[in-house]
């Protein structure tokens, strides 16, 4: 049985998710909280196999809860839940170690599959992104280019991308990898051009979709 911790400030959402998961047979809600502070206390007493965590809540948000859990020594495998597209929250969650990012309108089958895979140690950012999330990242419907890129990223560009995903700026990337800041700036420009995106956030999300990181 996979034990799930469910944290969401909307009672109806919690009730709906709990009821749906009870239909699976192998997943149950083991602990439930209405906000980040309540969840923080409960998670000190019991650690679920998977944490379903609302991104935006009054008081302590989902991202702030992850920060608090890390400060206290770690967190359970976590799936972030949201009712809208938020690429900044996705990146923040990635940096804090979340395993997936899903919309609350996801089907029971897909949610259950995501929970099972995260419980098994997988990361679901790429397959877990629904078309609505991708559409939001694309800036209102302007699709990404074809997955068959005309020019593949170099090994160095993939290294730079990985550090970009960690929130490092050009100077910090240069210090980590060795070349000058100007060289890193050129790498970033090349990455944006090859991926067909206009900024670093979308570059990281595009790289996730393609499996580079």
C-alpha positions in Angstrom: 0.0 0.0 0.0 1.4 3.4 -1.0 0.8 6.0 1.8 0.1 9.5 0.6 0.3 12.8 2.4 -2.2 15.3 1.0 -1.7 19.0 1.6 -4.3 21.5 0.2 -6.1 24.4 1.6 -9.4 23.6 -0.2 -11.4 21.0 1.7 -13.4 19.9 -1.4 -10.2 19.3 -3.3 -8.8 17.1 -0.5 -12.1 15.2 -0.2 -12.2 14.7 -3.9 -8.6 13.4 -4.2 -9.0 11.2 -1.1 -12.2 9.7 -2.5 -10.6 9.0 -5.9 -7.5 7.4 -4.5 -9.6 5.1 -2.3 -10.8 3.5 -5.6 -7.3 2.4 -6.6 -6.9 -0.4 -4.1 -3.2 0.2 -3.6 -3.0 3.9 -2.6 -4.5 5.6 0.4 -4.3 9.0 2.1 -2.3 8.5 5.3 -2.2 12.1 6.5 -4.0 15.2 5.5 -3.3 18.9 6.1 -5.1 22.2 5.2 -1.9 24.3 5.1 1.8 24.2 5.2 2.2 24.8 8.9 -0.1 22.0 9.8 1.6 19.7 7.3 5.0 20.5 8.7 3.9 19.3 12.2 2.3 16.2 10.8 5.3 15.3 8.7 7.6 15.4 11.7 5.6 12.5 13.2 4.9 10.4 10.0 6.6 10.4 6.6 4.4 9.3 3.8 5.6 7.4 0.7 4.5 10.3 -1.5 3.5 13.9 -0.7 0.8 15.6 -2.8 1.4 19.2 -2.2 -0.6 22.3 -3.3 1.7 25.0 -4.7 -0.2 28.0 -3.6 -1.7 28.2 -0.1 -2.3 31.0 2.4 0.2 31.3 5.2 2.9 28.8 4.1 2.9 27.9 0.5 3.9 24.5 -0.9 7.3 25.9 -2.0 7.9 27.3 1.5 7.0 24.0 3.0 9.6 22.2 0.9 12.1 24.8 2.0 11.2 24.2 5.7 11.4 20.4 5.2 14.8 20.6 3.6 16.0 22.8 6.5 14.9 20.1 8.9 16.7 17.3 7.1 14.7 16.3 4.0 11.3 15.6 2.5 9.4 12.7 1.1 9.1 12.2 -2.7 6.8 15.1 -3.6 4.3 15.8 -6.4 3.3 19.5 -6.7 -0.3 20.1 -7.5 -1.8 23.3 -8.9 -5.0 24.6 -10.6 -3.1 26.8 -13.1 0.1 26.9 -15.0 3.1 28.3 -13.1 6.5 27.7 -14.7 8.3 29.7 -11.9 6.8 27.3 -9.3 7.9 24.4 -11.4 11.5 25.6 -11.4 11.4 26.4 -7.7 10.0 22.9 -7.0 12.7 21.3 -9.2 15.4 23.1 -7.3 14.0 22.0 -4.0 13.8 18.3 -5.1 10.2 17.8 -6.0 9.6 14.8 -8.3 6.7 16.0 -10.4 4.3 18.8 -11.2 0.7 18.1 -12.1 -2.6 20.0 -12.6 -5.5 19.3 -10.3 -7.7 18.5 -13.2 -5.6 15.4 -13.9 -7.5 12.1 -14.3 -7.5 9.5 -11.6 -5.6 7.0 -13.8 -2.9 9.5 -14.5 -2.6 10.7 -10.9 -2.4 7.2 -9.6 0.2 6.3 -12.2 2.2 9.4 -11.2 2.0 8.4 -7.5 3.1 4.9 -8.2 6.1 6.0 -10.3 7.2 8.6 -7.8 6.9 6.1 -5.0 9.1 3.8 -7.1 11.8 6.5 -7.2 11.1 8.0 -10.6 11.0 11.7 -11.6 7.9 12.8 -13.5 8.6 16.4 -14.6 8.7 15.5 -18.3 5.8 13.0 -18.6 3.9 14.7 -15.9 3.6 18.0 -17.7 0.1 18.2 -19.2 -0.7 20.1 -22.4 -2.2 22.9 -20.4 1.1 23.3 -18.5 3.1 23.3 -21.8 0.7 25.7 -23.4 1.2 28.1 -20.5 5.0 27.8 -20.8 4.7 28.5 -24.5 3.3 31.9 -23.7 -0.3 31.5 -24.8 -0.2 28.9 -27.5 2.9 29.6 -29.6 4.1 26.0 -29.9 7.7 24.9 -29.3 9.5 23.7 -32.5 9.5 20.1 -33.4 11.2 17.7 -31.1 13.5 16.8 -34.0 15.9 19.7 -33.5 17.9 20.8 -36.5 21.0 21.0 -34.3 21.6 19.1 -31.1 23.0 20.6 -28.0 26.7 20.0 -27.3 27.9 18.3 -24.1 29.1 21.7 -22.8 25.7 23.3 -23.5 24.0 20.5 -21.6 26.2 21.1 -18.6 25.4 24.8 -18.8 21.6 23.9 -19.0 21.9 21.8 -15.9 23.4 24.7 -13.9 20.8 27.1 -15.4 18.1 24.7 -14.0 19.8 25.0 -10.6 19.3 28.8 -10.7 22.9 29.7 -11.3 23.7 33.0 -13.2 26.3 33.3 -16.0 29.1 34.3 -13.6 28.4 31.4 -11.3 28.3 29.0 -14.2 31.6 30.3 -15.4 33.2 29.8 -12.0 31.8 26.2 -11.9 32.9 25.2 -15.4 36.0 27.2 -15.9 35.5 29.3 -19.1 35.0 33.1 -19.1 31.6 34.6 -18.3 31.5 35.8 -21.9 31.9 32.3 -23.2 29.0 31.1 -20.9 26.9 34.0 -22.3 27.6 32.7 -25.8 26.6 29.2 -24.7 23.4 30.5 -23.2 22.6 32.4 -26.4 23.2 29.3 -28.5 21.0 27.2 -26.2 18.1 29.6 -26.5 18.5 29.7 -30.2 18.7 25.9 -30.6 15.7 25.3 -28.3 13.7 28.0 -30.0 12.9 29.9 -26.7 13.3 33.4 -25.5 14.4 33.1 -21.9 16.2 30.9 -19.4 13.0 29.6 -17.7 11.6 28.3 -21.0 15.0 26.9 -22.0 15.0 24.7 -18.9 11.4 23.6 -19.4 12.1 22.8 -23.0 15.2 20.8 -22.1 13.1 18.8 -19.6 10.5 18.1 -22.4 13.3 16.9 -24.7 15.1 14.8 -22.0 18.3 16.8 -21.9 18.1 17.2 -18.1 
